[in-house]
Amino acid sequence: MSDDFSRYLIKEYAYWKIFLHPNQGYLGRCVLWCTRDDAFEITDATQEEQEELFIILKNLRSALVKSFSPDWFNYSFLGNIDRHLHAHIIPRYEKERTFEKIIFKDELYGKNYSTDIHFTVPDEVIMKILGKIKENL
């Protein structure tokens, strides 16, 4: 990863790691990172990586629903910045959510998501979001 995400680790599996994305413009946004160094895009995934990926996606989706009650999910395999196999899991919210006294508003619900690079959440709240997901995973 271009940044050091190790402190945002939620769970490690045989072929994937789940990280909380530090930009929480979408409450509960996570990144799944393939642990194999020579995996660059989704079509590179082995059968074992594919099978584990779908188990993780189902479990993570369930944990995010328990944690924050999203109304929808976006799943993106982009690779524009980090040329490595990874996925963004973006919970979407029709109505705003409040967590730890911070209001999270999905201004583009029903449209393509766009990251607000100026949206910041205090580090202690980031860690509470991470803990909440971990607790429900």
N, CA, C and O atoms as CSV, one atom per row, in Angstrom:
chain,resi,resn,atom,element,x,y,z
A,1,MET,N,N,0.844,-1.182,0.000
A,1,MET,CA,C,0.000,0.000,0.000
A,1,MET,C,C,0.883,1.237,0.000
A,1,MET,O,O,1.986,1.234,0.546
A,2,SER,N,N,0.387,2.272,-0.611
A,2,SER,CA,C,1.193,3.487,-0.676
A,2,SER,C,C,1.366,4.122,0.704
A,2,SER,O,O,2.380,4.773,0.956
A,3,ASP,N,N,0.398,3.945,1.596
A,3,ASP,CA,C,0.508,4.442,2.965
A,3,ASP,C,C,0.670,3.248,3.900
A,3,ASP,O,O,0.374,2.115,3.518
A,4,ASP,N,N,1.138,3.495,5.123
A,4,ASP,CA,C,1.241,2.430,6.105
A,4,ASP,C,C,-0.118,2.244,6.771
A,4,ASP,O,O,-0.515,3.024,7.637
A,5,PHE,N,N,-0.812,1.211,6.357
A,5,PHE,CA,C,-2.153,0.938,6.873
A,5,PHE,C,C,-2.130,-0.031,8.046
A,5,PHE,O,O,-3.194,-0.380,8.558
A,6,SER,N,N,-0.948,-0.485,8.498
A,6,SER,CA,C,-0.869,-1.553,9.491
A,6,SER,C,C,-1.661,-1.242,10.762
A,6,SER,O,O,-2.224,-2.153,11.370
A,7,ARG,N,N,-1.714,-0.014,11.161
A,7,ARG,CA,C,-2.462,0.330,12.377
A,7,ARG,C,C,-3.976,0.244,12.180
A,7,ARG,O,O,-4.734,0.282,13.149
A,8,TYR,N,N,-4.415,0.127,10.916
A,8,TYR,CA,C,-5.843,0.038,10.620
A,8,TYR,C,C,-6.294,-1.400,10.363
A,8,TYR,O,O,-7.410,-1.630,9.896
A,9,LEU,N,N,-5.424,-2.366,10.669
A,9,LEU,CA,C,-5.751,-3.771,10.431
A,9,LEU,C,C,-6.943,-4.191,11.288
A,9,LEU,O,O,-6.957,-3.987,12.502
A,10,ILE,N,N,-7.935,-4.777,10.635
A,10,ILE,CA,C,-9.109,-5.297,11.325
A,10,ILE,C,C,-8.980,-6.805,11.512
A,10,ILE,O,O,-9.209,-7.326,12.604
A,11,LYS,N,N,-8.611,-7.504,10.436
A,11,LYS,CA,C,-8.488,-8.958,10.515
A,11,LYS,C,C,-7.617,-9.461,9.377
A,11,LYS,O,O,-7.615,-8.905,8.279
A,12,GLU,N,N,-6.874,-10.527,9.664
A,12,GLU,CA,C,-6.002,-11.143,8.662
A,12,GLU,C,C,-6.486,-12.562,8.380
A,12,GLU,O,O,-6.822,-13.315,9.294
A,13,TYR,N,N,-6.511,-12.903,7.111
A,13,TYR,CA,C,-6.901,-14.232,6.653
A,13,TYR,C,C,-5.713,-14.858,5.928
A,13,TYR,O,O,-4.628,-14.278,5.889
A,14,ALA,N,N,-5.917,-16.027,5.361
A,14,ALA,CA,C,-4.834,-16.717,4.646
A,14,ALA,C,C,-4.357,-15.911,3.437
A,14,ALA,O,O,-3.154,-15.817,3.192
A,15,TYR,N,N,-5.306,-15.320,2.668
A,15,TYR,CA,C,-4.956,-14.648,1.410
A,15,TYR,C,C,-5.277,-13.153,1.388
A,15,TYR,O,O,-4.884,-12.451,0.457
A,16,TRP,N,N,-5.982,-12.668,2.396
A,16,TRP,CA,C,-6.454,-11.284,2.408
A,16,TRP,C,C,-6.303,-10.684,3.797
A,16,TRP,O,O,-6.256,-11.395,4.800
A,17,LYS,N,N,-6.228,-9.365,3.830
A,17,LYS,CA,C,-6.279,-8.610,5.079
A,17,LYS,C,C,-7.378,-7.565,4.934
A,17,LYS,O,O,-7.566,-6.993,3.860
A,18,ILE,N,N,-8.096,-7.324,6.014
A,18,ILE,CA,C,-9.103,-6.259,6.039
A,18,ILE,C,C,-8.527,-5.091,6.826
A,18,ILE,O,O,-8.048,-5.253,7.948
A,19,PHE,N,N,-8.583,-3.915,6.219
A,19,PHE,CA,C,-8.155,-2.686,6.878
A,19,PHE,C,C,-9.310,-1.689,6.883
A,19,PHE,O,O,-10.115,-1.659,5.952
A,20,LEU,N,N,-9.386,-0.888,7.916
A,20,LEU,CA,C,-10.277,0.257,7.889
A,20,LEU,C,C,-9.588,1.332,7.064
A,20,LEU,O,O,-8.410,1.617,7.280
A,21,HIS,N,N,-10.300,1.925,6.129
A,21,HIS,CA,C,-9.716,3.028,5.373
A,21,HIS,C,C,-9.663,4.251,6.287
A,21,HIS,O,O,-10.656,4.556,6.948
A,22,PRO,N,N,-8.534,4.959,6.344
A,22,PRO,CA,C,-8.437,6.118,7.248
A,22,PRO,C,C,-9.364,7.268,6.870
A,22,PRO,O,O,-9.683,8.099,7.720
A,23,ASN,N,N,-9.806,7.334,5.611
A,23,ASN,CA,C,-10.790,8.346,5.233
A,23,ASN,C,C,-12.173,7.734,5.428
A,23,ASN,O,O,-12.592,6.867,4.662
A,24,GLN,N,N,-12.865,8.188,6.446
A,24,GLN,CA,C,-14.173,7.656,6.785
A,24,GLN,C,C,-15.312,8.553,6.318
A,24,GLN,O,O,-16.339,8.660,6.988
A,25,GLY,N,N,-15.131,9.191,5.176
A,25,GLY,CA,C,-16.217,9.959,4.568
A,25,GLY,C,C,-17.442,9.086,4.353
A,25,GLY,O,O,-18.566,9.587,4.315
A,26,TYR,N,N,-17.232,7.799,4.214
A,26,TYR,CA,C,-18.292,6.790,4.177
A,26,TYR,C,C,-18.051,5.904,5.390
A,26,TYR,O,O,-17.129,5.089,5.399
A,27,LEU,N,N,-18.870,6.066,6.395
A,27,LEU,CA,C,-18.697,5.383,7.675
A,27,LEU,C,C,-18.545,3.875,7.487
A,27,LEU,O,O,-19.438,3.209,6.962
A,28,GLY,N,N,-17.406,3.350,7.923
A,28,GLY,CA,C,-17.142,1.920,7.828
A,28,GLY,C,C,-16.412,1.500,6.569
A,28,GLY,O,O,-16.250,0.306,6.318
A,29,ARG,N,N,-15.974,2.446,5.783
A,29,ARG,CA,C,-15.253,2.117,4.546
A,29,ARG,C,C,-14.015,1.283,4.865
A,29,ARG,O,O,-13.223,1.628,5.743
A,30,CYS,N,N,-13.865,0.184,4.138
A,30,CYS,CA,C,-12.756,-0.736,4.370
A,30,CYS,C,C,-12.023,-1.049,3.075
A,30,CYS,O,O,-12.521,-0.792,1.980
A,31,VAL,N,N,-10.832,-1.609,3.225
A,31,VAL,CA,C,-10.019,-2.064,2.104
A,31,VAL,C,C,-9.646,-3.515,2.360
A,31,VAL,O,O,-9.186,-3.861,3.448
A,32,LEU,N,N,-9.844,-4.359,1.361
A,32,LEU,CA,C,-9.361,-5.740,1.398
A,32,LEU,C,C,-8.105,-5.789,0.562
A,32,LEU,O,O,-8.105,-5.354,-0.590
A,33,TRP,N,N,-7.034,-6.314,1.130
A,33,TRP,CA,C,-5.724,-6.330,0.477
A,33,TRP,C,C,-5.279,-7.762,0.293
A,33,TRP,O,O,-5.185,-8.509,1.267
A,34,CYS,N,N,-5.004,-8.161,-0.940
A,34,CYS,CA,C,-4.497,-9.506,-1.206
A,34,CYS,C,C,-3.063,-9.595,-0.687
A,34,CYS,O,O,-2.252,-8.705,-0.945
A,35,THR,N,N,-2.753,-10.658,0.038
A,35,THR,CA,C,-1.432,-10.770,0.661
A,35,THR,C,C,-0.350,-11.248,-0.310
A,35,THR,O,O,0.838,-11.145,-0.002
A,36,ARG,N,N,-0.736,-11.764,-1.460
A,36,ARG,CA,C,0.247,-12.240,-2.446
A,36,ARG,C,C,0.852,-11.050,-3.182
A,36,ARG,O,O,0.128,-10.219,-3.731
A,37,ASP,N,N,2.174,-10.971,-3.192
A,37,ASP,CA,C,2.875,-9.824,-3.777
A,37,ASP,C,C,2.663,-9.650,-5.274
A,37,ASP,O,O,2.646,-8.521,-5.766
A,38,ASP,N,N,2.503,-10.746,-6.004
A,38,ASP,CA,C,2.405,-10.638,-7.460
A,38,ASP,C,C,0.960,-10.666,-7.971
A,38,ASP,O,O,0.717,-11.042,-9.118
A,39,ALA,N,N,0.012,-10.274,-7.135
A,39,ALA,CA,C,-1.393,-10.145,-7.552
A,39,ALA,C,C,-1.657,-8.673,-7.845
A,39,ALA,O,O,-1.498,-7.822,-6.970
A,40,PHE,N,N,-2.055,-8.381,-9.060
A,40,PHE,CA,C,-2.215,-6.982,-9.451
A,40,PHE,C,C,-3.657,-6.565,-9.715
A,40,PHE,O,O,-4.019,-5.417,-9.454
A,41,GLU,N,N,-4.475,-7.460,-10.221
A,41,GLU,CA,C,-5.874,-7.105,-10.467
A,41,GLU,C,C,-6.740,-8.316,-10.202
A,41,GLU,O,O,-6.233,-9.424,-10.031
A,42,ILE,N,N,-8.041,-8.109,-10.168
A,42,ILE,CA,C,-8.973,-9.161,-9.758
A,42,ILE,C,C,-8.861,-10.411,-10.642
A,42,ILE,O,O,-9.100,-11.521,-10.168
A,43,THR,N,N,-8.510,-10.244,-11.890
A,43,THR,CA,C,-8.376,-11.413,-12.772
A,43,THR,C,C,-7.137,-12.237,-12.449
A,43,THR,O,O,-6.993,-13.348,-12.958
A,44,ASP,N,N,-6.234,-11.717,-11.608
A,44,ASP,CA,C,-5.063,-12.468,-11.158
A,44,ASP,C,C,-5.378,-13.379,-9.972
A,44,ASP,O,O,-4.556,-14.227,-9.625
A,45,ALA,N,N,-6.533,-13.229,-9.348
A,45,ALA,CA,C,-6.854,-13.986,-8.137
A,45,ALA,C,C,-6.938,-15.477,-8.430
A,45,ALA,O,O,-7.558,-15.904,-9.404
A,46,THR,N,N,-6.300,-16.259,-7.566
A,46,THR,CA,C,-6.373,-17.714,-7.675
A,46,THR,C,C,-7.752,-18.177,-7.212
A,46,THR,O,O,-8.514,-17.400,-6.635
A,47,GLN,N,N,-8.063,-19.427,-7.462
A,47,GLN,CA,C,-9.333,-20.002,-7.016
A,47,GLN,C,C,-9.476,-19.875,-5.494
A,47,GLN,O,O,-10.544,-19.524,-4.993
A,48,GLU,N,N,-8.405,-20.160,-4.776
A,48,GLU,CA,C,-8.427,-20.065,-3.309
A,48,GLU,C,C,-8.642,-18.621,-2.851
A,48,GLU,O,O,-9.396,-18.373,-1.910
A,49,GLU,N,N,-7.986,-17.679,-3.507
A,49,GLU,CA,C,-8.165,-16.259,-3.163
A,49,GLU,C,C,-9.589,-15.805,-3.464
A,49,GLU,O,O,-10.175,-15.040,-2.697
A,50,GLN,N,N,-10.140,-16.272,-4.569
A,50,GLN,CA,C,-11.519,-15.913,-4.916
A,50,GLN,C,C,-12.505,-16.442,-3.877
A,50,GLN,O,O,-13.400,-15.726,-3.428
A,51,GLU,N,N,-12.325,-17.698,-3.508
A,51,GLU,CA,C,-13.236,-18.309,-2.533
A,51,GLU,C,C,-13.172,-17.592,-1.194
A,51,GLU,O,O,-14.206,-17.300,-0.593
A,52,GLU,N,N,-11.960,-17.307,-0.724
A,52,GLU,CA,C,-11.809,-16.613,0.544
A,52,GLU,C,C,-12.368,-15.192,0.456
A,52,GLU,O,O,-12.989,-14.708,1.403
A,53,LEU,N,N,-12.148,-14.527,-0.678
A,53,LEU,CA,C,-12.658,-13.168,-0.882
A,53,LEU,C,C,-14.167,-13.109,-0.666
A,53,LEU,O,O,-14.661,-12.209,0.014
A,54,PHE,N,N,-14.902,-14.062,-1.240
A,54,PHE,CA,C,-16.361,-14.025,-1.113
A,54,PHE,C,C,-16.819,-14.338,0.310
A,54,PHE,O,O,-17.833,-13.806,0.762
A,55,ILE,N,N,-16.101,-15.176,1.005
A,55,ILE,CA,C,-16.409,-15.431,2.421
A,55,ILE,C,C,-16.196,-14.150,3.221
A,55,ILE,O,O,-17.035,-13.772,4.038
A,56,ILE,N,N,-15.073,-13.490,2.980
A,56,ILE,CA,C,-14.765,-12.245,3.690
A,56,ILE,C,C,-15.797,-11.173,3.373
A,56,ILE,O,O,-16.275,-10.488,4.278
A,57,LEU,N,N,-16.147,-11.018,2.098
A,57,LEU,CA,C,-17.136,-9.995,1.726
A,57,LEU,C,C,-18.460,-10.217,2.445
A,57,LEU,O,O,-19.064,-9.263,2.935
A,58,LYS,N,N,-18.916,-11.461,2.513
A,58,LYS,CA,C,-20.176,-11.751,3.214
A,58,LYS,C,C,-20.057,-11.435,4.697
A,58,LYS,O,O,-20.949,-10.817,5.278
A,59,ASN,N,N,-18.944,-11.862,5.315
A,59,ASN,CA,C,-18.752,-11.617,6.744
A,59,ASN,C,C,-18.580,-10.128,7.052
A,59,ASN,O,O,-19.125,-9.626,8.035
A,60,LEU,N,N,-17.826,-9.433,6.214
A,60,LEU,CA,C,-17.610,-8.004,6.423
A,60,LEU,C,C,-18.905,-7.232,6.229
A,60,LEU,O,O,-19.210,-6.322,6.999
A,61,ARG,N,N,-19.662,-7.590,5.207
A,61,ARG,CA,C,-20.951,-6.938,4.979
A,61,ARG,C,C,-21.843,-7.094,6.203
A,61,ARG,O,O,-22.462,-6.130,6.654
A,62,SER,N,N,-21.908,-8.298,6.734
A,62,SER,CA,C,-22.711,-8.567,7.924
A,62,SER,C,C,-22.238,-7.739,9.113
A,62,SER,O,O,-23.057,-7.180,9.843
A,63,ALA,N,N,-20.928,-7.656,9.314
A,63,ALA,CA,C,-20.377,-6.875,10.421
A,63,ALA,C,C,-20.688,-5.391,10.269
A,63,ALA,O,O,-20.999,-4.718,11.251
A,64,LEU,N,N,-20.605,-4.877,9.041
A,64,LEU,CA,C,-20.908,-3.465,8.803
A,64,LEU,C,C,-22.386,-3.171,9.016
A,64,LEU,O,O,-22.738,-2.109,9.528
A,65,VAL,N,N,-23.255,-4.103,8.629
A,65,VAL,CA,C,-24.694,-3.934,8.866
A,65,VAL,C,C,-24.969,-3.890,10.366
A,65,VAL,O,O,-25.725,-3.040,10.835
A,66,LYS,N,N,-24.358,-4.804,11.117
A,66,LYS,CA,C,-24.534,-4.807,12.578
A,66,LYS,C,C,-23.976,-3.535,13.205
A,66,LYS,O,O,-24.540,-3.015,14.167
A,67,SER,N,N,-22.885,-3.040,12.669
A,67,SER,CA,C,-22.207,-1.884,13.257
A,67,SER,C,C,-22.886,-0.556,12.953
A,67,SER,O,O,-23.037,0.276,13.848
A,68,PHE,N,N,-23.300,-0.341,11.699
A,68,PHE,CA,C,-23.727,0.992,11.274
A,68,PHE,C,C,-25.013,1.035,10.446
A,68,PHE,O,O,-25.484,2.121,10.108
A,69,SER,N,N,-25.582,-0.109,10.117
A,69,SER,CA,C,-26.834,-0.209,9.346
A,69,SER,C,C,-26.805,0.526,8.006
A,69,SER,O,O,-27.685,1.346,7.744
A,70,PRO,N,N,-25.818,0.255,7.155
A,70,PRO,CA,C,-25.822,0.884,5.826
A,70,PRO,C,C,-27.031,0.412,5.011
A,70,PRO,O,O,-27.600,-0.650,5.266
A,71,ASP,N,N,-27.401,1.226,4.034
A,71,ASP,CA,C,-28.527,0.902,3.165
A,71,ASP,C,C,-28.096,0.182,1.892
A,71,ASP,O,O,-28.921,-0.448,1.230
A,72,TRP,N,N,-26.829,0.268,1.547
A,72,TRP,CA,C,-26.325,-0.324,0.305
A,72,TRP,C,C,-24.812,-0.441,0.419
A,72,TRP,O,O,-24.210,0.116,1.337
A,73,PHE,N,N,-24.199,-1.165,-0.513
A,73,PHE,CA,C,-22.739,-1.289,-0.532
A,73,PHE,C,C,-22.213,-1.107,-1.948
A,73,PHE,O,O,-22.835,-1.550,-2.914
A,74,ASN,N,N,-21.072,-0.456,-2.063
A,74,ASN,CA,C,-20.316,-0.398,-3.308
A,74,ASN,C,C,-19.035,-1.193,-3.095
A,74,ASN,O,O,-18.417,-1.129,-2.032
A,75,TYR,N,N,-18.648,-1.941,-4.122
A,75,TYR,CA,C,-17.422,-2.745,-4.090
A,75,TYR,C,C,-16.589,-2.320,-5.297
A,75,TYR,O,O,-17.043,-2.424,-6.436
A,76,SER,N,N,-15.379,-1.843,-5.048
A,76,SER,CA,C,-14.556,-1.327,-6.140
A,76,SER,C,C,-13.175,-1.969,-6.149
A,76,SER,O,O,-12.496,-2.036,-5.124
A,77,PHE,N,N,-12.776,-2.439,-7.327
A,77,PHE,CA,C,-11.422,-2.936,-7.569
A,77,PHE,C,C,-10.797,-1.964,-8.558
A,77,PHE,O,O,-10.951,-2.132,-9.768
A,78,LEU,N,N,-10.103,-0.961,-8.067
A,78,LEU,CA,C,-9.646,0.117,-8.940
A,78,LEU,C,C,-8.172,0.002,-9.327
A,78,LEU,O,O,-7.864,-0.130,-10.511
A,79,GLY,N,N,-7.278,0.047,-8.385
A,79,GLY,CA,C,-5.852,-0.044,-8.675
A,79,GLY,C,C,-5.241,1.172,-9.335
A,79,GLY,O,O,-4.191,1.064,-9.967
A,80,ASN,N,N,-5.870,2.321,-9.204
A,80,ASN,CA,C,-5.328,3.521,-9.838
A,80,ASN,C,C,-4.085,4.047,-9.131
A,80,ASN,O,O,-3.146,4.499,-9.786
A,81,ILE,N,N,-4.071,3.992,-7.817
A,81,ILE,CA,C,-2.930,4.494,-7.049
A,81,ILE,C,C,-2.020,3.341,-6.645
A,81,ILE,O,O,-0.810,3.386,-6.868
A,82,ASP,N,N,-2.605,2.315,-6.054
A,82,ASP,CA,C,-1.846,1.131,-5.637
A,82,ASP,C,C,-2.055,0.029,-6.655
A,82,ASP,O,O,-3.130,-0.568,-6.717
A,83,ARG,N,N,-1.039,-0.243,-7.451
A,83,ARG,CA,C,-1.124,-1.285,-8.483
A,83,ARG,C,C,-0.926,-2.647,-7.824
A,83,ARG,O,O,0.102,-3.302,-7.996
A,84,HIS,N,N,-1.925,-3.042,-7.079
A,84,HIS,CA,C,-1.937,-4.319,-6.387
A,84,HIS,C,C,-3.389,-4.720,-6.195
A,84,HIS,O,O,-4.265,-3.860,-6.102
A,85,LEU,N,N,-3.651,-6.017,-6.137
A,85,LEU,CA,C,-5.020,-6.504,-5.986
A,85,LEU,C,C,-5.579,-6.104,-4.619
A,85,LEU,O,O,-5.120,-6.578,-3.580
A,86,HIS,N,N,-6.567,-5.235,-4.646
A,86,HIS,CA,C,-7.266,-4.821,-3.444
A,86,HIS,C,C,-8.656,-4.329,-3.818
A,86,HIS,O,O,-8.921,-3.993,-4.972
A,87,ALA,N,N,-9.525,-4.291,-2.838
A,87,ALA,CA,C,-10.897,-3.854,-3.057
A,87,ALA,C,C,-11.292,-2.834,-2.008
A,87,ALA,O,O,-10.867,-2.909,-0.855
A,88,HIS,N,N,-12.110,-1.880,-2.424
A,88,HIS,CA,C,-12.695,-0.912,-1.505
A,88,HIS,C,C,-14.134,-1.341,-1.252
A,88,HIS,O,O,-14.895,-1.580,-2.189
A,89,ILE,N,N,-14.493,-1.435,0.011
A,89,ILE,CA,C,-15.869,-1.754,0.393
A,89,ILE,C,C,-16.423,-0.472,0.991
A,89,ILE,O,O,-15.963,-0.002,2.031
A,90,ILE,N,N,-17.426,0.090,0.309
A,90,ILE,CA,C,-17.943,1.405,0.694
A,90,ILE,C,C,-19.408,1.270,1.097
A,90,ILE,O,O,-20.277,1.107,0.241
A,91,PRO,N,N,-19.682,1.338,2.401
A,91,PRO,CA,C,-21.075,1.342,2.838
A,91,PRO,C,C,-21.740,2.644,2.403
A,91,PRO,O,O,-21.130,3.712,2.454
A,92,ARG,N,N,-22.987,2.543,1.977
A,92,ARG,CA,C,-23.719,3.732,1.513
A,92,ARG,C,C,-24.944,3.944,2.401
A,92,ARG,O,O,-25.557,2.994,2.887
A,93,TYR,N,N,-25.280,5.217,2.596
A,93,TYR,CA,C,-26.310,5.588,3.559
A,93,TYR,C,C,-27.312,6.567,2.937
A,93,TYR,O,O,-26.952,7.645,2.464
A,94,GLU,N,N,-28.567,6.155,2.955
A,94,GLU,CA,C,-29.610,7.039,2.437
A,94,GLU,C,C,-29.808,8.247,3.357
A,94,GLU,O,O,-30.058,9.360,2.894
A,95,LYS,N,N,-29.694,8.009,4.666
A,95,LYS,CA,C,-29.846,9.089,5.649
A,95,LYS,C,C,-28.574,9.170,6.473
A,95,LYS,O,O,-27.854,8.182,6.615
A,96,GLU,N,N,-28.300,10.340,7.012
A,96,GLU,CA,C,-27.076,10.533,7.782
A,96,GLU,C,C,-27.034,9.614,8.990
A,96,GLU,O,O,-28.068,9.196,9.511
A,97,ARG,N,N,-25.825,9.311,9.423
A,97,ARG,CA,C,-25.580,8.509,10.616
A,97,ARG,C,C,-24.712,9.333,11.559
A,97,ARG,O,O,-23.874,10.123,11.123
A,98,THR,N,N,-24.923,9.139,12.837
A,98,THR,CA,C,-24.077,9.778,13.842
A,98,THR,C,C,-23.363,8.680,14.608
A,98,THR,O,O,-23.975,7.725,15.085
A,99,PHE,N,N,-22.062,8.839,14.711
A,99,PHE,CA,C,-21.246,7.908,15.478
A,99,PHE,C,C,-20.245,8.742,16.268
A,99,PHE,O,O,-19.520,9.560,15.702
A,100,GLU,N,N,-20.214,8.527,17.586
A,100,GLU,CA,C,-19.310,9.286,18.453
A,100,GLU,C,C,-19.459,10.799,18.232
A,100,GLU,O,O,-18.471,11.531,18.177
A,101,LYS,N,N,-20.703,11.245,18.107
A,101,LYS,CA,C,-21.063,12.664,17.963
A,101,LYS,C,C,-20.602,13.293,16.646
A,101,LYS,O,O,-20.632,14.514,16.493
A,102,ILE,N,N,-20.176,12.453,15.696
A,102,ILE,CA,C,-19.800,12.954,14.373
A,102,ILE,C,C,-20.900,12.553,13.400
A,102,ILE,O,O,-21.350,11.407,13.392
A,103,ILE,N,N,-21.326,13.504,12.586
A,103,ILE,CA,C,-22.366,13.233,11.593
A,103,ILE,C,C,-21.699,12.803,10.288
A,103,ILE,O,O,-20.836,13.496,9.749
A,104,PHE,N,N,-22.117,11.658,9.805
A,104,PHE,CA,C,-21.639,11.115,8.531
A,104,PHE,C,C,-22.794,11.224,7.546
A,104,PHE,O,O,-23.861,10.646,7.749
A,105,LYS,N,N,-22.559,11.978,6.474
A,105,LYS,CA,C,-23.601,12.256,5.488
A,105,LYS,C,C,-23.149,11.766,4.124
A,105,LYS,O,O,-22.099,12.179,3.631
A,106,ASP,N,N,-23.924,10.896,3.517
A,106,ASP,CA,C,-23.633,10.379,2.179
A,106,ASP,C,C,-24.379,11.256,1.177
A,106,ASP,O,O,-25.503,10.949,0.779
A,107,GLU,N,N,-23.741,12.344,0.782
A,107,GLU,CA,C,-24.363,13.330,-0.106
A,107,GLU,C,C,-24.686,12.761,-1.487
A,107,GLU,O,O,-25.534,13.294,-2.202
A,108,LEU,N,N,-24.014,11.690,-1.850
A,108,LEU,CA,C,-24.187,11.132,-3.203
A,108,LEU,C,C,-24.934,9.798,-3.193
A,108,LEU,O,O,-24.817,9.022,-4.142
A,109,TYR,N,N,-25.693,9.523,-2.142
A,109,TYR,CA,C,-26.413,8.254,-2.083
A,109,TYR,C,C,-27.241,8.064,-3.354
A,109,TYR,O,O,-27.933,8.980,-3.798
A,110,GLY,N,N,-27.161,6.887,-3.922
A,110,GLY,CA,C,-27.874,6.598,-5.167
A,110,GLY,C,C,-27.090,6.986,-6.411
A,110,GLY,O,O,-27.558,6.803,-7.535
A,111,LYS,N,N,-25.893,7.524,-6.199
A,111,LYS,CA,C,-25.010,7.913,-7.304
A,111,LYS,C,C,-23.639,7.296,-7.044
A,111,LYS,O,O,-23.426,6.679,-6.000
A,112,ASN,N,N,-22.712,7.457,-7.979
A,112,ASN,CA,C,-21.354,6.971,-7.763
A,112,ASN,C,C,-20.746,7.698,-6.576
A,112,ASN,O,O,-20.957,8.895,-6.382
A,113,TYR,N,N,-19.992,6.956,-5.791
A,113,TYR,CA,C,-19.360,7.570,-4.628
A,113,TYR,C,C,-18.173,8.426,-5.068
A,113,TYR,O,O,-17.597,8.218,-6.136
A,114,SER,N,N,-17.829,9.377,-4.233
A,114,SER,CA,C,-16.665,10.226,-4.455
A,114,SER,C,C,-16.084,10.546,-3.090
A,114,SER,O,O,-16.801,10.987,-2.192
A,115,THR,N,N,-14.800,10.327,-2.934
A,115,THR,CA,C,-14.162,10.540,-1.648
A,115,THR,C,C,-13.910,12.022,-1.401
A,115,THR,O,O,-13.304,12.707,-2.225
A,116,ASP,N,N,-14.379,12.503,-0.268
A,116,ASP,CA,C,-14.106,13.873,0.162
A,116,ASP,C,C,-12.774,13.858,0.900
A,116,ASP,O,O,-12.718,13.466,2.066
A,117,ILE,N,N,-11.716,14.274,0.243
A,117,ILE,CA,C,-10.386,14.201,0.847
A,117,ILE,C,C,-10.229,15.167,2.024
A,117,ILE,O,O,-9.248,15.080,2.762
A,118,HIS,N,N,-11.171,16.073,2.206
A,118,HIS,CA,C,-11.101,17.036,3.293
A,118,HIS,C,C,-11.867,16.585,4.528
A,118,HIS,O,O,-11.772,17.214,5.582
A,119,PHE,N,N,-12.641,15.482,4.404
A,119,PHE,CA,C,-13.390,14.969,5.548
A,119,PHE,C,C,-12.424,14.273,6.493
A,119,PHE,O,O,-11.736,13.333,6.094
A,120,THR,N,N,-12.366,14.716,7.722
A,120,THR,CA,C,-11.462,14.099,8.692
A,120,THR,C,C,-12.230,13.675,9.935
A,120,THR,O,O,-13.239,14.273,10.310
A,121,VAL,N,N,-11.730,12.652,10.539
A,121,VAL,CA,C,-12.296,12.111,11.764
A,121,VAL,C,C,-11.136,11.989,12.749
A,121,VAL,O,O,-10.066,11.512,12.372
A,122,PRO,N,N,-11.320,12.408,13.999
A,122,PRO,CA,C,-10.236,12.274,14.972
A,122,PRO,C,C,-9.759,10.825,15.090
A,122,PRO,O,O,-10.545,9.889,14.950
A,123,ASP,N,N,-8.486,10.658,15.345
A,123,ASP,CA,C,-7.879,9.330,15.413
A,123,ASP,C,C,-8.583,8.413,16.407
A,123,ASP,O,O,-8.759,7.225,16.139
A,124,GLU,N,N,-8.986,8.956,17.551
A,124,GLU,CA,C,-9.649,8.100,18.541
A,124,GLU,C,C,-10.992,7.581,18.033
A,124,GLU,O,O,-11.415,6.486,18.405
A,125,VAL,N,N,-11.661,8.359,17.189
A,125,VAL,CA,C,-12.926,7.897,16.602
A,125,VAL,C,C,-12.651,6.844,15.519
A,125,VAL,O,O,-13.386,5.864,15.399
A,126,ILE,N,N,-11.598,7.053,14.743
A,126,ILE,CA,C,-11.192,6.046,13.749
A,126,ILE,C,C,-10.999,4.699,14.450
A,126,ILE,O,O,-11.473,3.670,13.969
A,127,MET,N,N,-10.308,4.713,15.575
A,127,MET,CA,C,-10.046,3.474,16.307
A,127,MET,C,C,-11.329,2.875,16.885
A,127,MET,O,O,-11.433,1.655,17.009
A,128,LYS,N,N,-12.300,3.705,17.238
A,128,LYS,CA,C,-13.590,3.191,17.727
A,128,LYS,C,C,-14.399,2.583,16.593
A,128,LYS,O,O,-15.085,1.580,16.789
A,129,ILE,N,N,-14.328,3.179,15.409
A,129,ILE,CA,C,-14.986,2.587,14.226
A,129,ILE,C,C,-14.365,1.230,13.951
A,129,ILE,O,O,-15.076,0.245,13.753
A,130,LEU,N,N,-13.038,1.177,13.939
A,130,LEU,CA,C,-12.319,-0.071,13.716
A,130,LEU,C,C,-12.733,-1.124,14.757
A,130,LEU,O,O,-13.003,-2.274,14.412
A,131,GLY,N,N,-12.777,-0.723,16.009
A,131,GLY,CA,C,-13.157,-1.637,17.087
A,131,GLY,C,C,-14.568,-2.163,16.945
A,131,GLY,O,O,-14.830,-3.334,17.217
A,132,LYS,N,N,-15.476,-1.307,16.522
A,132,LYS,CA,C,-16.877,-1.698,16.331
A,132,LYS,C,C,-16.995,-2.757,15.241
A,132,LYS,O,O,-17.714,-3.742,15.408
A,133,ILE,N,N,-16.303,-2.562,14.140
A,133,ILE,CA,C,-16.331,-3.550,13.051
A,133,ILE,C,C,-15.707,-4.853,13.513
A,133,ILE,O,O,-16.255,-5.929,13.274
A,134,LYS,N,N,-14.569,-4.762,14.169
A,134,LYS,CA,C,-13.860,-5.949,14.672
A,134,LYS,C,C,-14.749,-6.747,15.617
A,134,LYS,O,O,-14.796,-7.975,15.555
A,135,GLU,N,N,-15.443,-6.042,16.481
A,135,GLU,CA,C,-16.352,-6.659,17.455
A,135,GLU,C,C,-17.460,-7.457,16.750
A,135,GLU,O,O,-17.885,-8.499,17.249
A,136,ASN,N,N,-17.919,-6.979,15.612
A,136,ASN,CA,C,-19.032,-7.617,14.899
A,136,ASN,C,C,-18.601,-8.567,13.786
A,136,ASN,O,O,-19.445,-9.173,13.124
A,137,LEU,N,N,-17.299,-8.699,13.578
A,137,LEU,CA,C,-16.802,-9.550,12.485
A,137,LEU,C,C,-16.638,-10.998,12.960
A,137,LEU,O,O,-16.230,-11.861,12.182
